[in-house]
Amino acid sequence: MKLGTVRIFVHDLVAAQAFYEDKLALPRVAGGAAFGYCVFEPGHVQLVVELVGPDAPAEDRELVGRFTGVSFTVSDVRALHGALAERGVKFTAPPELQDWGGVLATFLDTSGNELQIVQMPGAPA
């Protein structure tokens, strides 16, 4: 078994598409705001950002604006944190060394979804 796709739900797909393409510089490989979803390929897994409209069922609306558990592995969290912050990405805290040896920072997308960048233990700082 191999993980192939992760989905993130948003209220405003136009803003989300710009955020993931322009601020995070993720390559979009399919879809677009007009389709109700965007597919990005930041590595070996596809990231699908999907619209949840205001008239969607309550259980669907609850999927927006929460901790996603999605982490992007990077070689230098502190450098990328600075670069993303300069592009207007909002972080909830600066990069922090974790008990398990990695360094991570949590940021918000345009719908308030929390994602992380993580530098694994042993990676050059």
C-alpha positions as CSV (number, residue, x, y, z in Angstrom):
1,M,0.0,0.0,0.0
2,K,1.2,3.5,-0.8
3,L,-0.2,6.9,0.1
4,G,-1.2,8.7,-3.0
5,T,-3.5,11.6,-2.2
6,V,-4.2,14.0,0.7
7,R,-7.2,16.3,0.7
8,I,-7.6,19.7,2.3
9,F,-11.0,21.5,2.4
10,V,-11.4,25.2,2.0
11,H,-14.1,27.9,1.9
12,D,-12.6,30.0,-0.9
13,L,-10.9,28.0,-3.6
14,V,-9.7,31.1,-5.6
15,A,-7.8,32.4,-2.6
16,A,-6.6,28.8,-1.8
17,Q,-5.3,28.2,-5.3
18,A,-3.3,31.5,-5.2
19,F,-2.0,30.6,-1.7
20,Y,-0.8,27.1,-2.6
21,E,0.5,28.1,-6.1
22,D,2.0,31.5,-5.3
23,K,3.0,31.6,-1.6
24,L,3.9,27.9,-1.2
25,A,5.1,27.5,-4.9
26,L,3.5,24.1,-5.3
27,P,3.0,23.0,-8.9
28,R,-0.7,22.6,-9.8
29,V,-1.2,19.6,-12.1
30,A,-5.0,19.5,-12.5
31,G,-8.2,21.3,-11.7
32,G,-8.6,24.9,-10.8
33,A,-11.0,27.2,-9.0
34,A,-13.6,26.7,-11.8
35,F,-13.7,23.0,-11.2
36,G,-14.2,23.1,-7.4
37,Y,-10.8,21.5,-6.7
38,C,-7.1,22.0,-7.4
39,V,-4.5,19.2,-7.5
40,F,-1.0,20.0,-6.5
41,E,2.0,17.7,-6.7
42,P,4.6,18.7,-4.1
43,G,6.5,15.4,-4.3
44,H,5.4,11.8,-4.4
45,V,1.9,12.5,-3.0
46,Q,-0.9,14.6,-4.6
47,L,-2.4,17.3,-2.5
48,V,-6.1,18.0,-3.5
49,V,-7.5,21.3,-2.2
50,E,-11.3,21.1,-2.4
51,L,-14.1,23.6,-2.1
52,V,-16.7,23.2,0.7
53,G,-19.4,25.7,0.0
54,P,-21.5,27.6,2.6
55,D,-24.5,25.4,1.7
56,A,-22.6,22.2,2.3
57,P,-23.8,19.9,5.1
58,A,-22.5,20.8,8.6
59,E,-20.2,17.8,8.7
60,D,-18.5,18.9,5.5
61,R,-18.1,22.5,6.7
62,E,-16.4,21.2,9.9
63,L,-13.6,19.9,7.7
64,V,-12.4,23.4,7.0
65,G,-10.2,25.5,9.3
66,R,-8.6,22.7,11.4
67,F,-5.3,20.9,12.0
68,T,-4.8,18.8,8.9
69,G,-1.9,16.7,10.1
70,V,-0.2,17.5,6.7
71,S,3.6,18.1,7.0
72,F,6.0,19.1,4.2
73,T,9.5,17.8,4.8
74,V,12.2,20.4,4.1
75,S,15.9,20.6,4.5
76,D,16.0,23.9,6.4
77,V,12.8,24.9,8.4
78,R,14.2,28.2,9.6
79,A,15.2,29.4,6.2
80,L,11.9,28.4,4.6
81,H,10.0,29.8,7.5
82,G,11.6,33.2,6.9
83,A,11.0,33.0,3.1
84,L,7.3,32.0,3.5
85,A,6.7,34.7,6.2
86,E,8.1,37.3,3.8
87,R,5.5,36.1,1.2
88,G,2.7,36.6,3.8
89,V,2.3,33.1,5.1
90,K,1.0,33.3,8.6
91,F,2.7,31.0,11.2
92,T,1.2,30.2,14.6
93,A,4.7,29.9,16.1
94,P,8.3,30.1,15.0
95,P,10.3,26.9,14.2
96,E,10.7,24.8,17.3
97,L,13.0,21.9,18.2
98,Q,10.9,18.9,19.1
99,D,11.6,16.2,21.7
100,W,12.1,13.7,19.0
101,G,14.8,15.8,17.4
102,G,13.1,17.4,14.4
103,V,12.3,21.1,14.0
104,L,8.8,22.1,12.9
105,A,6.7,25.2,12.3
106,T,2.9,25.4,11.8
107,F,1.3,27.8,9.4
108,L,-2.2,28.6,8.2
109,D,-3.7,28.6,4.8
110,T,-6.4,31.0,3.7
111,S,-9.2,29.0,5.3
112,G,-7.4,28.6,8.6
113,N,-6.2,25.0,8.0
114,E,-3.1,24.3,9.9
115,L,-0.2,22.6,8.0
116,Q,3.5,22.2,9.0
117,I,7.0,22.3,7.6
118,V,9.3,19.9,9.3
119,Q,13.1,19.3,9.3
120,M,13.9,15.8,10.2
121,P,16.5,14.9,12.8
122,G,20.0,14.9,11.5
123,A,19.2,17.2,8.6
124,P,21.7,20.1,8.4
125,A,20.3,23.2,10.2
